[in-house]
Amino acid sequence: MKKDDILNVFNFRHACKEFNPDKKINDEDFNFIMETARLSPSSFGIEPWEFLIVQNPQIREKLKAYTWGGQKQFPTCSHLVVCLVKKSCFMRYDSDYVKYFMRDIQKNNDEMIKLRSAFLKKFQESDFALLDNDRTLFDWSCKQTYIALGNMMTSAAMIGIDSCPIEGFQKKEVEEVLAQACNVDLEKYGISYMVTFGYRINPQKTKTRQEAKDILHWV
Ligand SMILES: Cc1cc2nc3c(=O)[nH]c(=O)nc-3n(C[C@H](O)[C@H](O)[C@H](O)COP(=O)(O)O)c2cc1C
C-alpha cells in the first residue's frame, strides 16, 4: 500500500454520526474488523478485553436511553460493539487468570512465568502504582482497549466501512443494562467504550486538526 493511500484511509475515517440503515456489513468484513481487535497489542500481552456484539434491537434501545453520544448511530448502525474490560480479579499480577494466561495462552514455562510475574508485580505495585485502588487498575486496562479501538476503526476504513467510537454515555446505567440484558458480571467486567460500524448516509465534514508544527516537538 502506498503512503498516500494509507493517508486517504485516515482521512476517510471520521466519526460517522448516522449510518445508512439499509446497508449491512457482511460477516466476512465484520470478522476481519474484529480480527484486528483480537490481534491488538496489550501491556504484558494480557489482553484485558472481551467484546459484546449487540445486534438485538431491544437491547440497543435500552443502551440508547443512557447514551447521549449515540442517538443517531445506535438505531442506524450495522454492528454495535461494546468493549468489556476485565477487572482486578483478572488483572492483578497474582490472579489465577494471569497465571492461566501466562501458562496456557502465552505458553511460558514455569521459570518464565516466575520471571514475568515478578516483573508484572513490580510494574503494578511500584512502577505504575496501579494497585492503590481498583479504579487505577481498571483504568490501566481500559487504556489498552483503546488500541484495539483504533485498530478496528482503521481496518474498517481500509475496507470502506465507517465507524463511530462512543464514550458519550452514563457508565453506571449502561453497565446495569449490560448486566440485566446480557448477563455481564459487573464484579468481573466494566465497560470502556462502545463503537458502531456501518455505511455513512451523509457526506463527511471537513476534518479539523492542529498543524503538525504545533504538536510535534523535536528535542
Ligand atoms: C474515545 C472516543 C469517544 C468518542 N465518543 C463519541 C460519542 O460518544 N459520540 C460521537 O458522536 N462521537 C464520539 N467521538 C468522536 C469524536 O468526537 C471525533 O473522533 C473527533 O471529534 C474527531 O473527529 P473525526 O473522528 O471525525 O475526525 C469519540 C471519539 C473518541 C476517540
The ligand as an SDF file (V2000), in Angstrom:
LIG
                    3D

 31 33  0  0  0  0  0  0  0  0999 V2000
  -12.7980    7.7120   22.8330 C   0  0  0  0  0  0  0  0  0  0  0  0
  -13.7090    8.4840   21.9550 C   0  0  0  0  0  0  0  0  0  0  0  0
  -15.0300    8.6500   22.3040 C   0  0  0  0  0  0  0  0  0  0  0  0
  -15.9170    9.3210   21.4620 C   0  0  0  0  0  0  0  0  0  0  0  0
  -17.2500    9.3980   21.7890 N   0  0  0  0  0  0  0  0  0  0  0  0
  -18.1200    9.9050   20.8900 C   0  0  0  0  0  0  0  0  0  0  0  0
  -19.5200    9.8470   21.1280 C   0  0  0  0  0  0  0  0  0  0  0  0
  -19.9930    9.3800   22.1590 O   0  0  0  0  0  0  0  0  0  0  0  0
  -20.3520   10.2960   20.1650 N   0  0  0  0  0  0  0  0  0  0  0  0
  -19.8820   10.8250   18.9870 C   0  0  0  0  0  0  0  0  0  0  0  0
  -20.6880   11.2120   18.1400 O   0  0  0  0  0  0  0  0  0  0  0  0
  -18.5550   10.9200   18.7490 N   0  0  0  0  0  0  0  0  0  0  0  0
  -17.6690   10.4630   19.6580 C   0  0  0  0  0  0  0  0  0  0  0  0
  -16.3200   10.5100   19.4090 N   0  0  0  0  0  0  0  0  0  0  0  0
  -15.8610   11.0930   18.1440 C   0  0  0  0  0  0  0  0  0  0  0  0
  -15.0290   12.3560   18.3030 C   0  0  0  0  0  0  0  0  0  0  0  0
  -15.8400   13.4360   18.6520 O   0  0  0  0  0  0  0  0  0  0  0  0
  -14.2880   12.5850   16.9740 C   0  0  0  0  0  0  0  0  0  0  0  0
  -13.4310   11.4850   16.7640 O   0  0  0  0  0  0  0  0  0  0  0  0
  -13.4690   13.8700   16.9640 C   0  0  0  0  0  0  0  0  0  0  0  0
  -14.3090   14.9750   17.0670 O   0  0  0  0  0  0  0  0  0  0  0  0
  -12.6290   13.9890   15.6920 C   0  0  0  0  0  0  0  0  0  0  0  0
  -13.4420   13.9130   14.5390 O   0  0  0  0  0  0  0  0  0  0  0  0
  -13.2520   12.7800   13.4310 P   0  0  0  0  0  0  0  0  0  0  0  0
  -13.1570   11.4680   14.1610 O   0  0  0  0  0  0  0  0  0  0  0  0
  -14.4910   12.8730   12.5920 O   0  0  0  0  0  0  0  0  0  0  0  0
  -12.0120   13.0670   12.6730 O   0  0  0  0  0  0  0  0  0  0  0  0
  -15.4360    9.8850   20.2530 C   0  0  0  0  0  0  0  0  0  0  0  0
  -14.0870    9.7280   19.9230 C   0  0  0  0  0  0  0  0  0  0  0  0
  -13.2510    9.0190   20.7430 C   0  0  0  0  0  0  0  0  0  0  0  0
  -11.8220    8.8080   20.3110 C   0  0  0  0  0  0  0  0  0  0  0  0
  1  2  1  0
  2  3  1  0
  2 30  2  0
  3  4  2  0
  4  5  1  0
  4 28  1  0
  5  6  2  0
  6  7  1  0
  6 13  1  0
  7  8  2  0
  7  9  1  0
  9 10  1  0
 10 11  2  0
 10 12  1  0
 12 13  2  0
 13 14  1  0
 14 15  1  0
 14 28  1  0
 15 16  1  0
 16 17  1  0
 16 18  1  0
 18 19  1  0
 18 20  1  0
 20 21  1  0
 20 22  1  0
 22 23  1  0
 23 24  1  0
 24 25  2  0
 24 26  1  0
 24 27  1  0
 28 29  2  0
 29 30  1  0
 30 31  1  0
M  END
$$$$
